């Protein structure tokens, strides 16, 4: 049974993070609760911390969460094909699933998309980020089951590895023999190297 509150690191302003206890929401048939195991740190997390992103606050940062399903509604379990106790990673975007880009398979271009960790805590249920013990999973979440034997420090790299593949292979349709220029040795740049090597 989930606890009544979750310890969360809440960004209240530029360069200001406070420790808070936030209420754990009830789960509906279409939502879930994730017990956080690890959360990646993205370049945009730094920009968010510095306050250069124009976004409402306070928020729970962290949009690269890895964790275990603590509670899940019946419809969410069917749609995502996961259940209580399953280890999952959660994609960053929350898309509407009904606009043109969503119906065309480009949910990351959704006209009404929201992003985990950018949704303020006063917009219920509040636990919208991975820098918390627990995270609310919206009905429009996209989750992927992750092998429990994979070490957390490797498994949490799902987002940069996925971005490296998308940006360096999928979008440009990279094929054997193509020349690829990768600018930058950050985690997404290195992930792009891995992806193009396997293309």
N, C-alpha and C positions, 0 to 999 in steps of 0.2 A: 504494500500500500504506500503510495507516494506521501511524502511529508507535507505539512501545511504551508511551509515557507522554504524558500531557496536563497542561499547566500549568493549575491551577485555583485560584480564590480560594475558600477554605474557611472557613466560619463555624464557629468552635470554641466560641463562647459569646456572650452579649450584648455587642455593640459590639466583637467581636474577629473579625477576618478575617485569615487567614494564607495565604500563597502556598505551594502544595504541588504536587508532581508525583504524579499518580495514574495507576495502570496503565490502559491502554486495553484494554477487554475484547474477547474474541473474539466475533464475531457469529454467531448461530444462523440457521436458516432463517426465523425469525419476527421478528428484531430488526434494528436498523440502528445505524450510527454517523453522527452529524451533526458536520460541521466548522462551528463557530460563526462567523457573520459579524457578528451584532449580537444584543443581548438587551435588551428593554425593561425599564424600572424601574417597578414597580407600587407603589401605596401600601402594600400588604402587605409588600413588600420592606423598607421602612423599619421597619415593625412587627417583622418578623423580625429585622432588624439590632439593634433596640433590645432584643429579648428578650421582648417582650410576648406573643408567640405561644407557646403551650405545645407545644413540639416537641422531639424528640430532636436532639442535635448530636453530632458535626460534620456539616455539610451543605454542598453546593455550591449557593449561592443562584441565582436566576434562572429564572423560569418563563414567560418570554415570548421563547423563542429563535427566531432566524431563521438559517438556515444552508444548507449544501450537503451532500447525502448523500455521505459518504465511502466507506461500505461498507454493503451491505444483503443480507439473506438472500432467497432466491428467493420464499418465501411472503409475506414482508413486501412485496416489490416488487409482487407480484400484488395483494395486498389494498389497498395504498395507492396503486397505479398510479403509482409513481415508481421511479427508478433512480439509479445512481451518477451524480453530476454535477448532479442536479436540485436546484433551490433550493426549500426548503420552510419553512413556519412550523409550529410544533408547539403543539397545544392543551395547556393546563395540566393537565387531569385525566387520570388513568389509571383507567378504569372496568373493571369485571369483564365487562361485555357480557352477563351472564346473569340478573341480578336483575330484579325487577319494573320499577323505574325505567329501567334500561338497555333492557330489551325494549320499554318504552313510549316510547323515544326521549328520555328525560330522563337521559342518562348523567351529567350534572353532579350528579344526586341519587343516584348509585350508593351502595348500602349499604356497599360495600367500596372506595370510591374512594381513590386516593392522588394526591398532587399533586407534580408535578416541583418540585424545590428544597426540599421538606420531607422527603424520604427520606434518612436518614443514609448517609454514605459507607461505613459498615461493613456496610450491607446491599448485597451485591454487585449490580451491578458497580461501584457507587460514583459514577460520573459522571452524577448525577441532576439537574444544573442547568446553566443556560446561562452562568454566570460561569466559563467554562472554554474551552480551545481546542477540545475535543471533548465531545460529550454522547451518552450511550447512549440509544437509543430502544427502549423496551419494546415487546413484541408488542401490547399494548393501547393504544398511542399512536394519536392521530388527527393526521394531517399533511395540510397543504394545499400544493399546488404554487403557487409565487409566480413571477411573471414576472421574469426576470433583469435586465430593463432598468429595473425600478422601483428608485429609489435606496434603499439600506438604511435610511436615516433615515426614510423614508416607509413602507417595507415592514414595518418592525418595529412599526408602530402597529396591526398586525392585531388584537391582543388588546383594546386599549381601544376601537377602532372596532367590533369585534364585540360587546363588552359594551354599548356605547352603543346599538347597534341592538337587541340582545336586551332590554335593560332599558327602553328608551324607546319601542320600536315593537312588537316581537314579543310580549312578555309581556302588555302592556296592550292589544294589538291596536289601536294608534293608527291613525286614519283621517284623511283630509283634513277640516279644520274642527274637529278636536278641540283642546281646550286642554291644554297640557302644562306642568307646572312642573318645572324642572330646578334642583336645589339644588347649587350648587358649580361653580366654573370650572376644575376639574381636567381631566386628559386624558379621563376617562370622561364628565364633564359636558359638555365641548365635543364629544365624540363623539356624545353623545345629541342635542345641538343639530343636528349634521350629519344624524343619522339621522332625526329628526323632520321636518326641513326637506324631506327626500327622500320621506317617507312619503306 
